[in-house]
Amino acid sequence: MKVLAALSGGVDSAVAAAKAVEAGHEVVGVHMALSSQPQECRIGSRGCCSVEDAGDAARAAEVLGIPFYVWDLAEEFERTVITDFVDQYKAGHTPNPCVRCNEFVKFAELAERAKALGFDAVCTGHYARVVEGPAGRELHRGLDEAKDQSYVLAVMGEDELSRVVLPLGDAPSKSWVRSEAERLGLGVSNKPDSYDICFIPDGNTRGFLAQRLGRESGEIVTPEGEVLGHHNGYWNFTVGQRRGLRLENPTADGSPRYVLETRPATNQVVVGVSELLSVDRIASDGVVWLAEDDRGEVDRAATSSFGTLMGERRLVDVPDDVLTVQIRAHGVPSIVTGVCHEGDRLDVELADPIRGVAAGQSLVLYRGTRVLAESTILSAHRG
């Protein structure tokens, strides 16, 4: 099989490419240059796409004896990831740029180019498994739960899933991957993982948004409308945030306040006690299915009990030990007691309340370890 291996310059993608070579595939390496200013894109283990990363990717390809190319995707990355990131915050949402990058750059753009060039598959260093099931390919959680990245891959869709190779899905641990890199002489075995948002290498999201959106004074209010303080732009806050509020008016019992929502129309940040963050019903849209064979079970008609959130649409009660959702890349899965699906909408009811659910986050639906669907959260409620 002819495989295009995405080489980020890190240890994971290098070992994944090596495993593809060992499996007997005809492998070509490509580094996606995503930054228009790569010299400013790495601070320690923050950021990626730097000149250093491109060099490490080239050296890994040389060790593996495979052809290597650099593709400039900075314009696509700016348009589909960075601009969207800013727009989502401006809309009062909390986006996940890694999900967006995987959707539009690392899979859609890369897979489209790979197909046009005659490659059979794309290989990446993500920790997730592709399993051949009775009805075709299935996306499952990676064997190493601590490194599992199925959440950020759920948005790829069935077409991309049919043409992806994920050699690290069965890796027992990150230390094992590093030992493999050392064994193969790849030279990146001790390179630190990149983390946080790659295009904000200093980690100052508020400063980045200020550059793009400026500053605009607004009110910090209670759910009842009482003004408690002021801020420099609602986009600097997200649901569940506690720090940075700088409020002088304590609650009656002295308990801390948290961000409950942001209101773009009025430039307000709504805050309240922690109990108000807990929700057990989540509404989402833009659903992407990766399990058409399982979709019929979700679509079976039943009596709705979701009240005002779900209206009188279809509801399926499912065994609470089978279906789960995850709303953060490394979040704890939550047991689902009901699913409502209609068109692009996918709404869920949870067995137990969870905290800090924000519009714009990805909701990923699992049955066991298998990814069923991904969607974007619209709203969340309690009871």
Secondary structure as UniProt FT lines:
FT   STRAND          2..6
FT   HELIX           11..22
FT   TURN            23..24
FT   STRAND          26..33
FT   HELIX           38..40
FT   TURN            44..45
FT   HELIX           51..64
FT   STRAND          68..72
FT   HELIX           74..77
FT   HELIX           78..82
FT   HELIX           83..90
FT   TURN            91..92
FT   HELIX           97..101
FT   HELIX           102..109
FT   HELIX           110..116
FT   TURN            117..118
FT   STRAND          121..123
FT   STRAND          128..133
FT   TURN            134..135
FT   STRAND          136..141
FT   TURN            145..147
FT   HELIX           150..153
FT   HELIX           154..156
FT   HELIX           157..161
FT   TURN            162..163
FT   STRAND          164..165
FT   HELIX           167..170
FT   HELIX           174..184
FT   TURN            189..190
FT   TURN            198..199
FT   TURN            201..202
FT   HELIX           205..213
FT   STRAND          218..221
FT   TURN            223..224
FT   STRAND          227..231
FT   HELIX           234..236
FT   TURN            239..240
FT   TURN            243..244
FT   TURN            252..253
FT   STRAND          258..263
FT   TURN            264..267
FT   STRAND          268..272
FT   HELIX           274..277
FT   STRAND          279..289
FT   HELIX           292..299
FT   HELIX           307..310
FT   TURN            311..312
FT   STRAND          316..317
FT   TURN            320..322
FT   STRAND          323..326
FT   TURN            329..330
FT   STRAND          334..342
FT   TURN            343..344
FT   STRAND          345..354
FT   TURN            359..360
FT   STRAND          362..367
FT   TURN            368..369
FT   STRAND          370..381
//
